[in-house]
């Protein structure tokens, strides 16, 4: 009988201990509707679907229209404002672009929330924005 009481006490203490740990853990912030998050922390939302077909790879050259904003909403770069699409090789851009554009197809438009570690970092070089960046990117075309 003493053994059973001891075992029940031990099990009860285990559950109480587990419950305490669960209360201390902070829940993750839920993502807004339609926003997905990759393993790396890149968040993205489909704004306009593209054509069915292939996606660029990490060595593709892409033609895009885009607008980049800092966390406070300030536009720091825009191909729309220049009135001309931009062309980049995906092995020459920030990591968030390389990863994000591989999720897209021609004609697609997405919004990306790129954490600092996939962009220019928290303490970027002069002239580069720091912290989390937001980009709206429209993939016009690409070639391998």
C-alpha positions in Angstrom: 0.0 0.0 0.0 2.8 2.4 0.9 4.4 1.7 -2.5 1.2 2.6 -4.4 0.7 5.8 -2.4 4.4 6.7 -3.1 4.0 6.0 -6.8 0.8 8.0 -7.0 2.5 10.9 -5.2 5.4 10.8 -7.6 3.1 10.8 -10.6 1.1 13.7 -9.2 4.3 15.7 -8.7 5.4 15.0 -12.2 2.1 16.3 -13.7 2.3 19.4 -11.5 5.8 20.0 -12.6 4.9 19.6 -16.3 2.0 22.0 -15.9 4.3 24.6 -14.4 6.6 24.4 -17.4 3.7 24.7 -19.8 2.6 27.9 -18.1 6.0 29.4 -18.3 6.4 28.7 -22.0 5.4 31.7 -24.1 3.1 30.9 -27.0 4.1 31.8 -30.5 2.5 34.9 -32.0 0.0 33.7 -34.5 0.5 34.7 -38.1 -2.0 36.9 -39.9 -4.5 35.1 -42.2 -2.8 33.9 -45.4 0.8 34.4 -44.1 3.1 31.5 -44.2 6.5 31.1 -42.5 9.4 29.1 -43.7 11.9 27.2 -41.6 14.4 30.0 -41.9 11.9 32.6 -40.5 10.9 34.2 -43.9 7.2 35.1 -43.8 5.3 35.5 -47.1 1.8 36.1 -48.3 0.4 35.5 -51.8 -1.1 38.7 -53.2 -1.7 37.6 -56.8 -1.3 34.1 -58.2 1.0 33.6 -61.2 1.0 31.3 -64.1 1.3 27.5 -63.6 4.8 26.5 -64.4 8.4 26.4 -63.0 9.9 28.6 -60.4 13.4 30.2 -60.4 16.3 28.4 -58.7 19.1 29.9 -56.6 21.1 30.7 -59.8 18.3 32.1 -61.9 18.3 35.7 -63.2 15.0 37.3 -62.4 13.1 40.3 -63.7 11.0 41.9 -61.0 9.1 44.9 -59.9 9.4 45.5 -56.2 9.1 47.9 -53.3 11.1 47.6 -50.1 10.1 49.1 -46.8 11.8 49.3 -43.4 9.9 48.0 -40.3 8.5 51.5 -39.7 7.0 51.5 -43.2 9.5 53.9 -44.9 10.1 53.0 -48.6 13.9 52.7 -49.1 13.9 51.3 -52.7 11.3 50.8 -55.4 11.6 49.8 -59.1 8.0 51.2 -59.5 9.3 54.7 -58.6 12.1 54.3 -61.1 9.5 53.2 -63.7 11.6 50.2 -64.8 11.7 46.6 -63.7 15.0 45.4 -62.1 17.0 42.4 -63.1 19.0 40.4 -60.5 20.8 37.1 -60.3 19.5 35.3 -57.2 23.0 34.4 -56.1 23.8 38.1 -55.8 20.9 39.3 -53.6 20.0 39.1 -49.9 19.2 35.6 -48.7 15.5 36.4 -48.1 15.1 37.2 -51.8 17.0 34.1 -52.9 14.7 31.9 -50.8 11.5 33.8 -51.4 11.7 34.1 -55.2 12.1 30.4 -55.5 8.6 30.1 -54.1 7.1 32.1 -56.9 6.0 31.6 -60.5 5.9 34.0 -63.4 3.3 36.8 -63.0 3.0 36.1 -59.2 3.1 38.9 -56.6 3.9 38.3 -53.0 4.7 40.2 -49.8 7.7 39.1 -47.9 8.7 39.9 -44.3 12.4 39.3 -44.3 14.1 39.0 -40.8 17.4 40.9 -40.4 19.5 37.7 -40.5 18.2 37.0 -44.1 18.7 40.7 -45.1 21.4 43.1 -44.2 21.5 42.3 -40.5 20.8 44.5 -37.5 23.9 46.7 -38.1 24.2 47.0 -41.9 26.8 48.9 -43.9 26.2 52.6 -44.6 23.3 53.1 -47.0 21.7 49.7 -46.3 18.5 49.4 -44.1 18.7 47.3 -41.0 16.3 45.1 -39.1 13.3 43.3 -40.6 12.4 44.4 -44.1 9.2 44.1 -46.0 9.1 43.6 -49.8 6.3 43.4 -52.3 7.8 41.6 -55.3 6.2 40.9 -58.6 8.0 38.2 -60.6 7.8 39.2 -64.2 10.2 36.7 -65.8 13.3 34.6 -65.1 15.8 32.5 -66.9 18.2 29.8 -65.7 
